[in-house]
Amino acid sequence: MVWKLTSNLKKGNSPAGMRITLGLLLLCLVTCATTWGAEQKPIETVGYQLRLDVVSSGTDGGFCWFHPRAGAIPGNPPTVVLTMQKWLLKRSDVFFPVHSLLTADLGKTWTKPVEHAGTLGRHSAVNGIEEGICDFTPKWHAKSGVLLGTGHTVHYENNHLVKVRPRATAWSVYEPNTQTWTPWQALEMPDEPKFACSGAGSTQRVDLENGDVLLPVYSKAIGGHAYFSMVVRCRFDGKTLSAAEYGSEHTVNIDRGLYEPSLAKFQGKFYLTLRNDRAAYVAVSGDGLRFAEPRKWTFDDGADLGSYNTQAHWVTHHAGLFLVYTRRGANNNNAFRSRAPLFMAQIDPERLVVLRATERELVPNKGAQLGNFAVVDINERETWVTTSEGMSPGNPSRYGADGRVYAARILWEQPNRVWNRH
């Protein structure tokens, strides 16, 4: 555009035309300078220290712990409730009732895991099919003052995953006095075929100040192949979760589409990270419901992030937004789908890229998969990422894995002002 305007000047245009051309040239130069300046504006990095705690270790007769995810009940110190399930190592995605354990001293000591078979376990459905829940994630709901857990339902037959099955978002409320959970209930969705297999498994939600819950879900018709992801605005009064509004639907025509979405709010905008079989995607929104079209995650140098066929989640500090993920190219061919080590890096929220220079290892690669994890804000000084060593497929123990359950503790150098506001 600058070349064309300059060429017009050289051709001897009329004085009026020259004034217009000069004005356009000046506008172009100012606009370009502003754009270039915005692109070159450095991102202020947020300082923190890391500490890796082992909550437990060891396997038990062909089982290991999976999906360790925590919610923190505010206090001084807070009570952290960690939920997890036993995974049958000889089967794909076969899980047993949710267990929970507690710490009231910031992880120095933990109670023994307690099974919640009656409320967060399986029950008989039809024709020998059992229905249970999995991919459960607890999070403190500040407006109502309760710990709300969300996940989705799953169907088994003779301890095999039923391939073609319905699915629903499951939710439950923690009872601190008895250290139990209420019986899980299914979130009611519209009676449409595209919502017949819909759930909030392994997703990360945002709670608004008025108590509404922005809950990411992914969905497809029964027997369908590709998922679409969306955010559902739910109402929650401390006892009942109900859907109130449905956001934009997003997918890609690649393998299983976009699924396991996780949501974050940062400096007035909402960010969604999504799983695909070949790459991870990201999208941005002004209201948390209607998102721009997702695009692939890349590093700030333009290279593909390398995260694929597993989930990613957010860590939010008032001064910076971080992505936690696994990826290829980290000397990790020994780990299933490159799901170890577990990394964290700060992102550029305007360019939607991962800042390569900020990447740090949260949990090391010991041959086991670490891709099923979660994030919990403990207080203004600490955020934890909880994960476990998935001891299948193969023999991860030959690389040092031992079924460990980890709490990777992020210790902020600057207190996090938004730790209890999202």
N, C-alpha and C positions, 0 to 999 in steps of 0.2 A: 504493500500500500504506500509506503514512503517513497519507493522508487517511482511509482506511477505519478504521484503528486509532484515530485521533483522534475520529472520529464515534462509535465505540463508547464512548469515555470520556464523551462528552457525553450519552449516553442513560442514564446512571446505572446502570451494571452493578454487580453485587455486588462487595464488597471483594476476594474471591478472584479474580473475573473481571478486576477492575481491575488487580490485581497481575500477572496473566498478560499482560494487554494492555500494561501499562507495560513489562514485560520484553521483550515482542515489539517494542515501539516502540523501546526502547533498542538492541536487537539490530539492528533495521533501520537506525537512525541510524549505528551503528558500522560496519555493513557498507557502507552508502552512502558514508560518509566515507572508508573504506579504499579503495573502488573509485574514488571521485572523485580521491583522492590519487594512486592508481596511474596513472590516466589523465593526470593533470596533471604527473607526474614528468618533468622535462626529460631529454632524451638528451644525454649529454656528447659533444660533437663532437670528432672526432679531427683533429689538425692535420697538414697535409702541403703540400708544394710540388709544382708540376708542371713538367716539362720535356719538350718534344716533339722527338724525334730522327727524322730521315729516314734510313732504312736504305738505300733505293735509290729510283730514280724512272725513269720512261719506260716505254713500251710497245714491243712487239716483233712487228711484222707481224700484227696482229690478235689478239694475246694480251696479257694482263696477269697480274700475280701476284695470287693469291687465297688465302684461308685461311692467312695467316701466323700461325703459332702456335709458341711457344717452350717449351723445357724447360731448366732450369738444373741443371748438375752442380755440386754444392757445391765450393768452393775459395776461395782468397783471391788473386785474385778468382775468381769462379765462371766456368765455361765455359757460355755460353748457346748452345744449338742451336736455330736457327730453321728450321722446316719450312714449305714453301709449294708451291703447284702453279700451273702455267700454266692460265689459263682461256681457252677459245676464245670470243671476244667475240660471234661471230655465232650462238652456240648457247646454250641454257639448260642450265646445270649440266653442261657438258662440260669435264672436267679431264684433265690429263696427269700423268705420273709425279711423285711427291713429290720435291722438291729439298730440300737442307739447306745452311745456311751457319752459320758460327760467329763468335763474338766472345769473346775472353779478356781484354778490357780495358774491360768495361762499355760496349760500344757505340762506343768511339772508332774502332775499325777492325773490318771484317767480311771474312771470306773470300768468295770468289766462290761462287755457288750450284753445288752438285754434284747432278746428276740420279741418282736411284736406280731406274732403269727395271727392273733385274733383280729387285729385291726389293720395291719399292713402286710398281710400274708395272702395266701391263695384260698380260693373257695371253688366248689364245684359249679360248673356252668351247665353245659348240655353234652350228651353223648360222650361222656368220659373226658371232656375238656375241662381243664382247670383255668381259672382266671386269677391273675395276680397283678402286682404293680412293680415297676422298676424305674430306673433312671430318676430317682427321687431326689429333690433338692429343697432343703429347708432355708427359710430366710425370715428375719425379723420384720414384722409388719408394724411400723411405729404408730400409726393412727389408732389401731385397735389394741396394741400392746400384747400381741401374741406371735408365736412362731408358726408361720404358715409354710407347709411343704407342698410342692407340686411335682408331678411326674406323669406317667401314663400307664395304661393297663396293658397286659400281655397275656397271651393264651398258650397253654402247653398241653401236649398229649403224651403221656408216658415219658415225661421229662424231655420232650423234644419240642422245639419252638414250632407252633403252627404257622405254616408259611403264609397262607391266605387267611387273614383274620381282621376283625374290626379292632378299633383302638379308640380310647377316650382319654382325655386329660383327667388325671386323678389328683385329689387334694386331701389334705388332712391337717389338723391343728394339734399342736403339742400341749399337753396338760402338765405344767411344771410341778404341781403339788404331788402328782402320782407318777411323774416321769414316764407317762404313756402318751400315745397318740390316739386321736379319735378315729373311728372306722373310716377308711377312705371312701370318698364319694366321687362321682363322675361329673365333670363340668358339662352342663347341657349346651349343646351347639345346635345350629339350624339343621332341620331334617332335610338335608340335601346329600346326594351321593358323594360329593367331593369332600364332605366332612365325616364320612363313615370311618375313615382311618385317620384320626386326628389326635395329636397328643403334644404334651409339653415336656417330654422326656429330655433330660440333660440340658435344659435351657436356663437362661439367666434373665430374671425379670427386673423391672423398675417399678417402685411404688411412688405414687404421687402424693403431694402434701395433703390432698383431700381424702386420701385413703384408697383411691382407685388404684388398681393393679394393672400395669401394662405387661401382659404375659405373652411372650412369643410362643407360637405353636407351629407345627408343620403337619401337612395333611395331604390326603389323596383319596380317591375312590377305592373301595375294596377290590383287589385284583389289579389296581393301577400300578404303574411302575415309577413314575416321577412324582416327587413331592413338590408342593409349593409351601412357602413359609409366609407367615403374617404375624401381626401383633394384635391381640384381642384386649380391649380395655374391659376390665372386670370390676365389679363392685364387690367389696368385702367388708363385712361388719364385725369381724371377729369370730363369726360362726358359720356364715354361708358365703360361698364364692359363686358369683353369677356373671355371665357374659353380657355386656351392654353395648359394645360397638366393635366393629371389625375393620381392620386396616387393609391396606393394599396387599395384593397377592403377588408373590415373586417366585420365579423358577428359572431354570435354564434347561435347554433341551440337550442335556448331557447326562447320561446314565440315570441316576436316581434323583436328579433335580437338586433343589436346595432344601436342606433340612437341618435339624438341631440348631436353630437360631438362638443367639444370645444378644441381649440388649443392654446398653449403657446410656446414661445421661451425663453429658459433660458440657459445662458452660452454655447451657440453654439449648443444645442440640441433642439428638438421639442417634445412636450408632448401633448398627446391627451387623454382627458377623455370622456367616452362614457356612455350613459344610456342604461340600460337593465331593463326589468320588475322585475327581482329578485335581481340584484346587479349592482354596478357601476364598470366600467372597465377602465384600463389605458394602453397606449402603448407609445413607444418612437421611435424616428426617428432621423437620422443624417441630412436629407435634407428637412424634412417637408412634403414629399410626400410618401415615402416608409417606412412603419412602421413595427416594429416587431409585433408578434401576441399579441393581448390584453390579459391582465390578470386581475383578480378581484382586486379591491382596498382592502387593509387590513391596519390595524394599524401596527406599528412597533413591537408589541408583537405577531403578527400573527393572531389576531382576525379579523373577517370580519368587514369592515367599517360600514356596516349596512345601506348604502344608496341604495335606490331601487326605480325604476319606477318614477324617476324625474331627472332633470338636475343637473349638477355641473359645476362650472366655475373656472377659474384661476385668481389669483392675483400674479403679477410678480414684484419683487424688484430685483435690481441687485445682492443683497447678499442672496436672498432666494426666493423659489417658494412656493406658498400657494394654497391650494384647498379650495373652498367654497362649502358647501354641507348641506344637511339635512340627518338625519339617525334615525334608530330605537334606542330604549333603552335610551331615554333621558327624561323619564317621560312624554311622548308625545303621548299617545294613543288617546288623545282628538283631535289631528290634523290629517286631512286626509292624508293617506299614510306617516305619520310621517314627514310631510313637515314643521315642525317648532319644535324647534328654527332653525335659520340659523346659521351654524357654519363656522369658518375658522381655518385652521391648516396648519402649515408648513409641507412640505414633504421632504423625503430623495430622491433626484433625481437619485441616483445610485440604491438604493434598490427598488424604486417605492413604498414606503409605507408612510402612514400618521403618523406623530409624535404625538402620543396621548397626551403627556405632553404639547404640544403647542396649543391644541384646545381651542378656545375661542368663546363665543356666540356673534354674531353680532346683531341679531334681536331676541327678546324674543318670546316665545310661548304664544299667546293669543287665541288659538283655531282655528285660520285661517291658511290656507296654504300659505307658503312663497316660494314655490319651483320655481316659475317663476321669475327669477331675472337676473341681469347683473352686469358687472364690468366696471368701467371707470377710467382711469388715468386723474386726474385733473391737477396736476403739479408735481414737484419733491418732494413735501411735502405731497400730499394727493392723495389717491385712494378711490373711493366711490363704494359701493355695493348698488344698488337700487332694491327695491322689494316692494310688496304691500300685504295687507291682503286679500287673496281671500276668499270671504264671502260665500262660498258654497263648499261642501254640508253640511247639518246639520244646526246648529245654532251657529256659532262661537261667536256671540255677548255675549252669556252667560258666556264665558271665558274672555271677555274683548275686543274682536276684534271690530273694528269700521271702517273697510275699509281704514285703514291708508296706505299712500304711504310713504315709508321710504327712507332716504339716510343714510346708515351706513358709516361714515367717518373714514377711516384708516389714522391716522396722524403719519407719519414715523419719528422715532427719528433720522435716518440717511437719508439725501436726496437720492431719488431714481434716479440713473443715467440713467436708461433705460426707464423712464416713457413715453418718446415720440419716442421710437425706436422699437416698436413691435406692 
